[in-house]
Amino acid sequence: MSTATKTRDWRSTLQRLDAVRWELPKTYKPDMRVPGLIYADDALMEVLANDDSVEQVANVATLPGIVGRALAMPDIHQGYGFPIGGVAATRVEDGVISPGGVGFDINCGVRLLRTPLLEHEVRPRLERLMQQLSRDIPAGAGRNATPLSTQDVEGVLQQGAVWMVERMGRGLPADLEMIESGGCLTSARPELVSVRARNRGLPQIGTLGSGNHFAEVQAVAEVLDPVAARAFGIATVGQVCVMIHTGSRGLGHQVCQDFLDRMQDAMARYGITVPDPQLACVPVRSPVGQEYLGAMAAAANFAWANRQSIAHAVRRALTTIFGLPPESIAVVYDVSHNMAKIERHRVGGVERELCVHRKGATRAFPAGHPEIPAAYRDVGQPVLVPGDMGRSSYVCVGEPGAMQETFGSSCHGAGRVLSRNAAKRLLAGVSIAARLAEAGIIVKTPNRAALAEEASEAYKDAGHVVGTLQTAGLARTVVRLRPLGVIKG
């Protein structure tokens, strides 16, 4: 988030298309190759006055080979180079790939587990459950897990969640069916992950990290689409679920930094100039571009292995405390954000091979798409949209409009409205833990002082964000989940 105090009302620059679509004209900057498109209603537009995210949309629109529009989801806020909540697709044959369009936390993502338990069954033992999860899932900066062996790290980088299930016994084979890409990108090239990145990742499998990462026990508060909810196995009000949000930790951060440095040096060789050095990029088909994709895929596999390990700890705690059979705790879905994927989409009526950057954005494929798990193919892909510690999260489902407008993409969360420092200033002297306790939400964290950075005031309301998605026809809401207890770093 920007720390600047000046604001700008972008509505005088943008062209309003309808209630939730605003076009940034191609004429806004002389080097824009495509227009921008921002999904926001009037209230969300007010928030955009406080940072430079719309300017970043314009910068993204200058990238060589970009097609369609530079897109911003309703959770848009300022990021590194690209806005968070940004989507851009570039032609593989003559376009570029930019690490800023993926982000430092490669394959940060969200996993949702469902249980057969109801809230009234969990409440009496919720404190015990949260204590167990807090012991078993390291959270916070510097809190690490038992380091993996060198062989296991190599396997994780090559096979992701598959390695964790098949070689380390952390999880069930059925878990893999409900993870985007089966929890493994086969294009991974572990040999391109630097020693420094590997060393940073060695002790971090099975850890949440800090910032907005969490593991949250939730209850189904409202079923909004009974057909899709039944397909996802979460159609009962009061049913208890667990949501996990984390990514590739220090390993992914280092992979991003390594290739940003290389691309900064390489751009001149390809005659590429960008309006912001944070948009460092190279042609997709260049040696450095291909190497970044291979290293990024390895880091993505690391992230899936991380979430798989955390899910295994959650399953173990639930089986121990409630006597559940492990197979009764099932993965609803695991969806990635902060990724670049080579996909085929129609542009101007012609199918093209594209590099789709999703930075703080997720896939939202509609019913019938072949990459959706077979069990969901008739209803569409689950889209997981976490809220904040004090408000609801949502399960949505992809709609056809996403394939028509956003390369099958949706938002990834609520989106910040305050920087971390601004949130701490606003909430100085407020006990966030006590406030959550009054609402019946148990929070476990090694750093209570940092809770203000993640308080509700720092975020947009996820319900407002997903309502905008639904109005735009990109996704529809299926279930609202209410927090019961949360592990935060």
RODO-2510 file (C-alpha; in nm, 4 decimals, decimal comma):
residues 489
     n   res          X          Y          Z
     1     m     0,0000     0,0000     0,0000
     2     s     0,1123     0,3518    -0,0743
     3     t     0,2029     0,5740     0,2184
     4     a     0,1308     0,8880     0,0162
     5     t    -0,1298     1,1223     0,1634
     6     k    -0,2515     1,2801    -0,1599
     7     t    -0,5640     1,1340    -0,3170
     8     r    -0,7024     1,1322    -0,6673
     9     d    -1,0570     1,0786    -0,7885
    10     w    -1,0022     0,8490    -1,0870
    11     r    -1,3635     0,8769    -1,1991
    12     s    -1,2770     1,1896    -1,3974
    13     t    -1,0219     0,9870    -1,5976
    14     l    -1,1976     0,6535    -1,6298
    15     q    -1,4890     0,5848    -1,8632
    16     r    -1,7785     0,4235    -1,6808
    17     l    -1,9157     0,1250    -1,8752
    18     d    -2,1761     0,0066    -1,6250
    19     a    -2,2361    -0,0239    -1,2492
    20     v    -1,9116    -0,2167    -1,1851
    21     r    -1,6886    -0,1645    -1,4917
    22     w    -1,4566     0,1291    -1,5536
    23     e    -1,2317     0,1547    -1,8587
    24     l    -0,8961     0,3294    -1,8459
    25     p    -0,8617     0,4637    -2,2018
    26     k    -0,5651     0,3598    -2,4103
    27     t    -0,4988     0,7303    -2,4618
    28     y    -0,4259     0,7862    -2,0911
    29     k    -0,0568     0,7162    -2,1587
    30     p     0,1065     0,7344    -2,5015
    31     d     0,2752     0,3943    -2,4654
    32     m    -0,0327     0,1992    -2,3549
    33     r    -0,0934    -0,0886    -2,5967
    34     v    -0,4388    -0,1824    -2,4631
    35     p    -0,6984    -0,0162    -2,2392
    36     g    -0,7358    -0,0988    -1,8717
    37     l    -1,0508    -0,2387    -1,7144
    38     i    -1,1281    -0,2045    -1,3443
    39     y    -1,4108    -0,3868    -1,1667
    40     a    -1,5461    -0,1656    -0,8886
    41     d    -1,8677    -0,0080    -0,7741
    42     d    -1,8857     0,3512    -0,6468
    43     a    -1,7802     0,2625    -0,2927
    44     l    -1,4789     0,0638    -0,4108
    45     m    -1,3815     0,3473    -0,6441
    46     e    -1,3568     0,5767    -0,3423
    47     v    -1,0856     0,3497    -0,1991
    48     l    -0,8805     0,3637    -0,5210
    49     a    -0,8158     0,7337    -0,4621
    50     n    -0,5720     0,6455    -0,1850
    51     d    -0,2984     0,4576    -0,3721
    52     d    -0,1365     0,4265    -0,7150
    53     s    -0,2984     0,1007    -0,8237
    54     v    -0,4834     0,2541    -1,1202
    55     e    -0,1562     0,4073    -1,2396
    56     q    -0,0082     0,0586    -1,2157
    57     v    -0,2893    -0,0736    -1,4391
    58     a    -0,1826     0,1826    -1,6995
    59     n     0,1809     0,0737    -1,6674
    60     v     0,0889    -0,2934    -1,7134
    61     a    -0,0981    -0,1964    -2,0320
    62     t     0,2371    -0,0952    -2,1860
    63     l     0,3898    -0,4444    -2,1714
    64     p     0,4967    -0,5879    -2,5092
    65     g     0,2542    -0,8480    -2,6404
    66     i    -0,0293    -0,7716    -2,3978
    67     v    -0,3753    -0,8573    -2,5365
    68     g    -0,7316    -0,7669    -2,4445
    69     r    -0,7103    -0,5311    -2,1482
    70     a    -0,4965    -0,4821    -1,8412
    71     l    -0,7410    -0,6015    -1,5763
    72     a    -0,7993    -0,5128    -1,2117
    73     m    -1,0266    -0,7178    -0,9879
    74     p    -1,2415    -0,5487    -0,7185
    75     d    -0,9812    -0,6273    -0,4496
    76     i    -0,7233    -0,4146    -0,6353
    77     h    -0,4593    -0,2332    -0,4313
    78     q    -0,1036    -0,1198    -0,4921
    79     g     0,1615    -0,3876    -0,5292
    80     y     0,5111    -0,4374    -0,6684
    81     g     0,4922    -0,3329    -1,0353
    82     f     0,1530    -0,4890    -1,0979
    83     p    -0,1396    -0,4008    -0,8738
    84     i    -0,2484    -0,6782    -0,6414
    85     g    -0,5695    -0,8032    -0,7967
    86     g    -0,4163    -0,7543    -1,1419
    87     v    -0,4480    -0,9807    -1,4469
    88     a    -0,2607    -0,9485    -1,7768
    89     a    -0,2280    -1,1909    -2,0674
    90     t     0,0581    -1,1661    -2,3159
    91     r     0,1096    -1,3519    -2,6418
    92     v     0,3570    -1,6359    -2,6020
    93     e     0,5062    -1,5855    -2,9486
    94     d     0,6068    -1,2200    -2,9066
    95     g     0,5020    -1,1103    -2,5594
    96     v     0,6827    -1,0859    -2,2277
    97     i     0,6735    -1,2445    -1,8864
    98     s     0,7192    -1,0282    -1,5771
    99     p     0,7875    -1,1550    -1,2224
   100     g     0,6061    -0,8450    -1,0973
   101     g     0,2925    -0,9932    -1,2520
   102     v     0,3314    -1,3021    -1,0340
   103     g     0,4597    -1,1536    -0,7104
   104     f     0,7202    -1,2464    -0,4527
   105     d     0,5079    -1,5093    -0,2779
   106     i     0,4820    -1,7407    -0,5777
   107     n     0,1678    -1,9556    -0,5662
   108     c     0,0351    -1,8015    -0,2528
   109     g    -0,3041    -1,9671    -0,2418
   110     v    -0,6044    -2,0792    -0,0418
   111     r    -0,7110    -2,4307     0,0547
   112     l    -1,0481    -2,5172     0,2087
   113     l    -1,1082    -2,8375     0,4061
   114     r    -1,4565    -2,9559     0,4981
   115     t    -1,5490    -3,1690     0,7977
   116     p    -1,8670    -3,3543     0,9004
   117     l    -1,8678    -3,1591     1,2290
   118     l    -2,1206    -2,8903     1,3201
   119     e    -2,0437    -2,5760     1,5148
   120     h    -2,2286    -2,6886     1,8286
   121     e    -2,0104    -3,0013     1,8350
   122     v    -1,6869    -2,8039     1,7997
   123     r    -1,7564    -2,5097     2,0334
   124     p    -1,6933    -2,6992     2,3607
   125     r    -1,3496    -2,8086     2,2361
   126     l    -1,2652    -2,5091     2,0163
   127     e    -1,0031    -2,3713     2,2557
   128     r    -0,8321    -2,7102     2,2682
   129     l    -0,8417    -2,7353     1,8882
   130     m    -0,6933    -2,3888     1,8419
   131     q    -0,4165    -2,4630     2,0926
   132     q    -0,3315    -2,7847     1,9083
   133     l    -0,3261    -2,6113     1,5702
   134     s    -0,1097    -2,3337     1,7129
   135     r     0,1414    -2,5934     1,8370
   136     d     0,1431    -2,7931     1,5142
   137     i     0,1480    -2,5117     1,2568
   138     p     0,4373    -2,2658     1,3043
   139     a     0,3198    -1,9105     1,2331
   140     g     0,5024    -1,5803     1,2273
   141     a     0,8329    -1,4496     1,0966
   142     g     1,1229    -1,6714     1,1991
   143     r     0,9089    -1,9616     1,3209
   144     n     1,0207    -2,2696     1,1325
   145     a     0,9400    -2,6380     1,1028
   146     t     1,1725    -2,9369     1,1057
   147     p     1,3893    -2,8924     0,7929
   148     l     1,3365    -3,1354     0,5089
   149     s     1,6207    -3,3490     0,3832
   150     t     1,7985    -3,2417     0,0658
   151     q     1,6328    -3,5305    -0,1187
   152     d     1,2870    -3,4294     0,0014
   153     v     1,3388    -3,0662    -0,0975
   154     e     1,4359    -3,1828    -0,4455
   155     g     1,1245    -3,4006    -0,4606
   156     v     0,9028    -3,1174    -0,3400
   157     l     1,0374    -2,8786    -0,6043
   158     q     0,9762    -3,1396    -0,8745
   159     q     0,6451    -3,2909    -0,7597
   160     g     0,4841    -3,0544    -0,5090
   161     a     0,1885    -3,1922    -0,3155
   162     v     0,2268    -3,5248    -0,4953
   163     w     0,5619    -3,5810    -0,3204
   164     m     0,4128    -3,4944     0,0178
   165     v     0,1329    -3,7496    -0,0225
   166     e     0,3115    -4,0320    -0,2018
   167     r     0,6595    -4,0137    -0,0474
   168     m     0,6087    -3,8459     0,2910
   169     g     0,2608    -3,9695     0,3827
   170     r     0,1250    -3,6228     0,4512
   171     g    -0,2260    -3,6466     0,3178
   172     l    -0,4516    -3,8716     0,1128
   173     p    -0,4395    -3,9449    -0,2622
   174     a    -0,7916    -3,7998    -0,2914
   175     d    -0,6516    -3,4607    -0,1821
   176     l    -0,4610    -3,4271    -0,5089
   177     e    -0,7774    -3,4442    -0,7204
   178     m    -0,9036    -3,1224    -0,5589
   179     i    -0,5921    -2,9090    -0,6042
   180     e    -0,5419    -2,6809    -0,9031
   181     s    -0,3111    -2,8598    -1,1492
   182     g    -0,3183    -3,1650    -0,9222
   183     g    -0,0772    -2,9861    -0,6880
   184     c     0,2159    -3,0219    -0,9283
   185     l     0,3429    -2,8284    -1,2288
   186     t     0,5369    -3,0778    -1,4383
   187     s     0,7234    -2,7923    -1,6082
   188     a     0,9242    -2,7347    -1,2889
   189     r     1,3016    -2,7103    -1,3198
   190     p     1,4442    -2,7436    -0,9673
   191     e     1,8005    -2,6970    -1,0901
   192     l     1,7133    -2,3308    -1,1589
   193     v     1,6227    -2,2619    -0,7947
   194     s     1,9266    -2,1002    -0,6352
   195     v     2,1082    -2,2361    -0,3332
   196     r     2,0037    -1,9297    -0,1373
   197     a     1,6375    -1,9894    -0,2232
   198     r     1,6641    -2,3563    -0,1229
   199     n     1,8288    -2,2678     0,2066
   200     r     1,5520    -2,0215     0,2849
   201     g     1,2902    -2,2868     0,2103
   202     l     1,4482    -2,5830     0,3924
   203     p     1,2819    -2,5174     0,7314
   204     q     0,9599    -2,3626     0,6004
   205     i     0,7478    -2,6514     0,4710
   206     g     0,4437    -2,6691     0,6977
   207     t     0,4603    -2,3051     0,8134
   208     l     0,2213    -2,0148     0,7647
   209     g     0,4614    -1,7232     0,7834
   210     s     0,3381    -1,3753     0,8721
   211     g     0,1345    -1,0964     0,7157
   212     n    -0,2091    -1,1942     0,5894
   213     h    -0,1438    -1,5696     0,6033
   214     f    -0,3625    -1,7757     0,8353
   215     a    -0,5318    -2,1018     0,9212
   216     e    -0,8928    -2,0392     1,0179
   217     v    -1,1645    -2,2637     1,1612
   218     q    -1,4953    -2,1534     1,0122
   219     a    -1,8630    -2,2436     1,0071
   220     v    -2,1019    -2,2285     0,7132
   221     a    -2,3143    -1,9236     0,7925
   222     e    -2,5250    -1,9048     0,4774
   223     v    -2,5846    -2,1220     0,1712
   224     l    -2,6473    -1,8988    -0,1291
   225     d    -2,6330    -2,1560    -0,4120
   226     p    -2,7581    -2,4927    -0,2824
   227     v    -2,6760    -2,6849    -0,6011
   228     a    -2,3103    -2,5797    -0,6105
   229     a    -2,2817    -2,6068    -0,2310
   230     r    -2,3982    -2,9701    -0,2446
   231     a    -2,1435    -3,0433    -0,5171
   232     f    -1,8714    -2,8907    -0,2975
   233     g    -1,9951    -3,0840     0,0088
   234     i    -2,0612    -2,7709     0,2179
   235     a    -2,4389    -2,7322     0,1984
   236     t    -2,5198    -2,7529     0,5723
   237     v    -2,5477    -2,4348     0,7801
   238     g    -2,3219    -2,4720     1,0826
   239     q    -2,0878    -2,7191     0,9096
   240     v    -1,7278    -2,6645     1,0186
   241     c    -1,4521    -2,6018     0,7633
   242     v    -1,0873    -2,4979     0,7839
   243     m    -0,9341    -2,2437     0,5455
   244     i    -0,5564    -2,2218     0,4912
   245     h    -0,3866    -1,9250     0,3251
   246     t    -0,0113    -1,9295     0,2639
   247     g     0,2420    -1,9767    -0,0146
   248     s     0,6034    -2,0499    -0,1030
   249     r     0,7545    -1,8512     0,1836
   250     g     1,1205    -1,7441     0,1591
   251     l     1,1954    -1,9818    -0,1276
   252     g     0,9450    -1,8187    -0,3605
   253     h     1,0519    -1,4711    -0,2529
   254     q     1,4128    -1,5496    -0,3406
   255     v     1,3216    -1,7015    -0,6782
   256     c     1,1348    -1,3818    -0,7633
   257     q     1,4241    -1,1602    -0,6537
   258     d     1,6809    -1,3694    -0,8417
   259     f     1,4937    -1,3331    -1,1697
   260     l     1,4006    -0,9688    -1,1224
   261     d     1,7732    -0,8976    -1,1021
   262     r     1,8439    -1,1017    -1,4144
   263     m     1,5611    -0,9436    -1,6119
   264     q     1,6641    -0,5902    -1,5165
   265     d     1,9975    -0,6646    -1,6813
   266     a     1,8477    -0,8488    -1,9807
   267     m     1,5831    -0,5973    -2,0955
   268     a     1,8273    -0,3799    -2,2853
   269     r     1,9347    -0,6780    -2,4956
   270     y     1,5770    -0,7140    -2,6171
   271     g     1,5125    -0,3420    -2,6632
   272     i     1,2442    -0,3427    -2,3934
   273     t     1,1637    -0,0310    -2,1933
   274     v     0,8981    -0,0089    -1,9219
   275     p     0,7586     0,2907    -1,7312
   276     d     0,8387     0,1313    -1,3940
   277     p     1,1532    -0,0751    -1,3208
   278     q     0,9371    -0,3023    -1,1056
   279     l     0,7853    -0,4256    -1,4335
   280     a     1,1138    -0,5852    -1,5398
   281     c     1,0346    -0,8433    -1,8081
   282     v     1,1776    -1,0469    -2,0958
   283     p     1,0205    -1,2295    -2,3896
   284     v     0,8316    -1,5412    -2,2835
   285     r     1,0325    -1,7514    -2,5299
   286     s     1,3713    -1,6091    -2,4366
   287     p     1,6139    -1,8275    -2,2397
   288     v     1,5673    -1,6174    -1,9248
   289     g     1,1883    -1,6191    -1,9697
   290     q     1,1799    -1,9955    -2,0014
   291     e     1,4119    -2,0354    -1,7044
   292     y     1,1908    -1,8109    -1,4927
   293     l     0,8856    -2,0204    -1,5816
   294     g     1,0711    -2,3361    -1,4793
   295     a     1,1928    -2,1898    -1,1490
   296     m     0,8514    -2,0334    -1,0821
   297     a     0,6885    -2,3748    -1,1345
   298     a     0,9305    -2,5310    -0,8842
   299     a     0,8448    -2,2599    -0,6299
   300     a     0,4745    -2,3184    -0,7008
   301     n     0,5252    -2,6863    -0,6246
   302     f     0,6924    -2,5868    -0,2979
   303     a     0,3846    -2,3801    -0,2064
   304     w     0,1463    -2,6675    -0,2784
   305     a     0,3639    -2,8946    -0,0648
   306     n     0,3518    -2,6346     0,2121
   307     r    -0,0277    -2,6176     0,2119
   308     q    -0,0428    -2,9969     0,1894
   309     s     0,1723    -3,0287     0,5003
   310     i    -0,0401    -2,7759     0,6917
   311     a    -0,3589    -2,9546     0,5836
   312     h    -0,2083    -3,2787     0,7145
   313     a    -0,1503    -3,1114     1,0532
   314     v    -0,5099    -2,9856     1,0564
   315     r    -0,6436    -3,3304     0,9714
   316     r    -0,4307    -3,4895     1,2423
   317     a    -0,5580    -3,2428     1,5051
   318     l    -0,9211    -3,2991     1,4080
   319     t    -0,8891    -3,6762     1,4119
   320     t    -0,7170    -3,6670     1,7509
   321     i    -0,9602    -3,4323     1,9235
   322     f    -1,2875    -3,5395     1,7633
   323     g    -1,2153    -3,9017     1,6702
   324     l    -1,2933    -3,8472     1,3032
   325     p    -1,1706    -4,0864     1,0352
   326     p    -0,9082    -3,9015     0,8246
   327     e    -1,1018    -3,9477     0,4993
   328     s    -1,3992    -3,7574     0,6468
   329     i    -1,1881    -3,4392     0,6384
   330     a    -1,1769    -3,3631     0,2673
   331     v    -1,0239    -3,0941     0,0490
   332     v    -1,2961    -2,8828    -0,1107
   333     y    -1,0397    -2,7110    -0,3333
   334     d    -0,6959    -2,5498    -0,3373
   335     v    -0,6724    -2,2474    -0,5660
   336     s    -0,3618    -2,0484    -0,6507
   337     h    -0,2939    -1,6810    -0,6828
   338     n     0,0398    -1,5227    -0,7751
   339     m     0,1050    -1,7388    -1,0792
   340     a     0,1760    -1,7118    -1,4509
   341     k     0,0384    -1,9961    -1,6609
   342     i     0,0495    -2,0780    -2,0293
   343     e    -0,3134    -2,1164    -2,1356
   344     r    -0,5264    -2,0998    -2,4483
   345     h    -0,7948    -1,8299    -2,4665
   346     r    -0,9965    -1,6636    -2,7391
   347     v    -0,8909    -1,3095    -2,8256
   348     g    -1,0870    -1,1251    -3,0929
   349     g    -1,2531    -1,4528    -3,1931
   350     v    -0,9186    -1,6332    -3,2409
   351     e    -0,7799    -1,8909    -2,9981
   352     r    -0,4292    -1,7960    -2,8886
   353     e    -0,1594    -1,9322    -2,6626
   354     l    -0,1126    -1,6787    -2,3842
   355     c     0,0940    -1,6269    -2,0733
   356     v    -0,1693    -1,5294    -1,8167
   357     h    -0,0279    -1,3364    -1,5202
   358     r    -0,2522    -1,3504    -1,2123
   359     k    -0,1103    -1,1350    -0,9340
   360     g    -0,3417    -1,1562    -0,6349
   361     a    -0,6008    -1,3104    -0,8657
   362     t    -0,7224    -1,6667    -0,9127
   363     r    -0,8648    -1,8844    -1,1821
   364     a    -1,2449    -1,8810    -1,2050
   365     f    -1,3230    -2,1397    -1,4716
   366     p    -1,6935    -2,2029    -1,5472
   367     a    -1,8815    -2,5308    -1,5719
   368     g    -1,7516    -2,7652    -1,8400
   369     h    -1,3886    -2,6547    -1,8357
   370     p    -1,1609    -2,9595    -1,8651
   371     e    -0,9247    -2,8434    -1,5877
   372     i    -1,2006    -2,8487    -1,3258
   373     p    -1,2147    -3,1618    -1,1043
   374     a    -1,4647    -3,4099    -1,2483
   375     a    -1,6855    -3,3847    -0,9394
   376     y    -1,7356    -3,0118    -1,0024
   377     r    -1,7447    -2,9993    -1,3793
   378     d    -2,1209    -2,9569    -1,3979
   379     v    -2,1221    -2,6544    -1,1647
   380     g    -1,7855    -2,4831    -1,2140
   381     q    -1,4572    -2,4305    -1,0325
   382     p    -1,4634    -2,3262    -0,6657
   383     v    -1,3270    -1,9754    -0,6117
   384     l    -1,2090    -1,9216    -0,2533
   385     v    -1,2217    -1,5614    -0,1284
   386     p    -1,0970    -1,5156     0,2299
   387     g    -1,2123    -1,2203     0,4333
   388     d    -1,0386    -1,0824     0,7405
   389     m    -1,0170    -1,2135     1,0965
   390     g    -1,3432    -1,0566     1,2061
   391     r    -1,5608    -1,0946     0,8972
   392     s    -1,6816    -1,3628     0,6620
   393     s    -1,5017    -1,5481     0,3863
   394     y    -1,6764    -1,6770     0,0732
   395     v    -1,6820    -1,9739    -0,1576
   396     c    -1,7800    -1,8683    -0,5080
   397     v    -1,7919    -2,0505    -0,8405
   398     g    -1,6614    -1,9441    -1,1814
   399     e    -1,9051    -1,8048    -1,4380
   400     p    -1,8850    -1,7926    -1,8222
   401     g    -1,8280    -1,4179    -1,8090
   402     a    -1,4830    -1,4757    -1,6634
   403     m    -1,3736    -1,6673    -1,9732
   404     q    -1,5145    -1,3936    -2,1956
   405     e    -1,3576    -1,0966    -2,0152
   406     t    -1,0817    -1,1891    -1,7685
   407     f    -0,9077    -1,4952    -1,9128
   408     g    -1,0957    -1,7060    -1,6591
   409     s    -0,9893    -1,4974    -1,3587
   410     s    -1,1394    -1,3629    -1,0381
   411     c    -1,0282    -1,1802    -0,7239
   412     h    -0,8290    -1,3588    -0,4522
   413     g    -0,9482    -1,1881    -0,1352
   414     a    -1,0870    -0,8697     0,0118
   415     g    -0,7948    -0,6369    -0,0631
   416     r    -0,6305    -0,3871     0,1693
   417     v    -0,7560    -0,0323     0,2245
   418     l    -0,4910     0,0645     0,4815
   419     s    -0,1180     0,0043     0,4856
   420     r     0,0150    -0,1936     0,7799
   421     n     0,1568     0,1215     0,9421
   422     a    -0,1668     0,3129     0,8883
   423     a    -0,3685     0,0310     1,0456
   424     k    -0,1379     0,0249     1,3492
   425     r    -0,1720     0,4021     1,3890
   426     l    -0,5509     0,3878     1,3606
   427     l    -0,5858     0,1054     1,6124
   428     a    -0,3196     0,2111     1,8617
   429     g    -0,4307     0,1007     2,2078
   430     v    -0,7040    -0,1311     2,0775
   431     s    -0,6805    -0,4992     2,1761
   432     i    -0,7780    -0,6793     1,8577
   433     a    -0,7633    -1,0175     2,0335
   434     a    -1,0088    -0,8991     2,3010
   435     r    -1,2397    -0,7539     2,0376
   436     l    -1,2390    -1,0828     1,8465
   437     a    -1,3005    -1,2773     2,1680
   438     e    -1,6109    -1,0660     2,2327
   439     a    -1,7351    -1,1781     1,8903
   440     g    -1,6709    -1,5431     1,9804
   441     i    -1,3550    -1,5718     1,7684
   442     i    -1,0437    -1,7255     1,9257
   443     v    -0,7132    -1,5963     1,7885
   444     k    -0,3729    -1,7573     1,8409
   445     t    -0,0629    -1,5639     1,7374
   446     p     0,2985    -1,5264     1,8479
   447     n     0,2721    -1,1498     1,7942
   448     r    -0,0427    -0,9878     1,9313
   449     a     0,0919    -0,6414     1,8590
   450     a     0,0823    -0,7192     1,4860
   451     l    -0,2885    -0,8102     1,4881
   452     a    -0,3798    -0,4478     1,4185
   453     e    -0,2147    -0,4800     1,0770
   454     e    -0,4697    -0,7497     0,9883
   455     a    -0,7781    -0,6054     1,1573
   456     s    -1,1036    -0,5588     0,9680
   457     e    -1,0416    -0,1859     0,9301
   458     a    -0,7374    -0,2640     0,7123
   459     y    -0,9453    -0,4499     0,4517
   460     k    -1,2382    -0,4107     0,2208
   461     d    -1,5418    -0,6183     0,3142
   462     a    -1,5088    -0,9470     0,1230
   463     g    -1,8879    -0,9597     0,0899
   464     h    -1,8801    -0,6303    -0,0977
   465     v    -1,5986    -0,7550    -0,3201
   466     v    -1,7702    -1,0829    -0,4148
   467     g    -2,0957    -0,8940    -0,4706
   468     t    -1,9123    -0,6902    -0,7338
   469     l    -1,7830    -1,0108    -0,8929
   470     q    -2,1360    -1,1461    -0,9109
   471     t    -2,2767    -0,8265    -1,0601
   472     a    -2,0024    -0,8396    -1,3238
   473     g    -2,0839    -1,2028    -1,4085
   474     l    -1,7335    -1,3312    -1,3278
   475     a    -1,8318    -1,5545    -1,0354
   476     r    -2,1356    -1,6191    -0,8190
   477     t    -2,1434    -1,6668    -0,4453
   478     v    -2,2103    -2,0171    -0,3133
   479     v    -2,1442    -2,0156     0,0624
   480     r    -2,0588    -1,7607     0,3305
   481     l    -1,8212    -1,8831     0,6020
   482     r    -1,8019    -1,7245     0,9479
   483     p    -1,4754    -1,7337     1,1516
   484     l    -1,4639    -1,9310     1,4782
   485     g    -1,0894    -1,9378     1,5454
   486     v    -0,7786    -1,8221     1,3633
   487     i    -0,4023    -1,8847     1,3701
   488     k    -0,2109    -1,5726     1,2604
   489     g     0,1561    -1,4952     1,2240
***
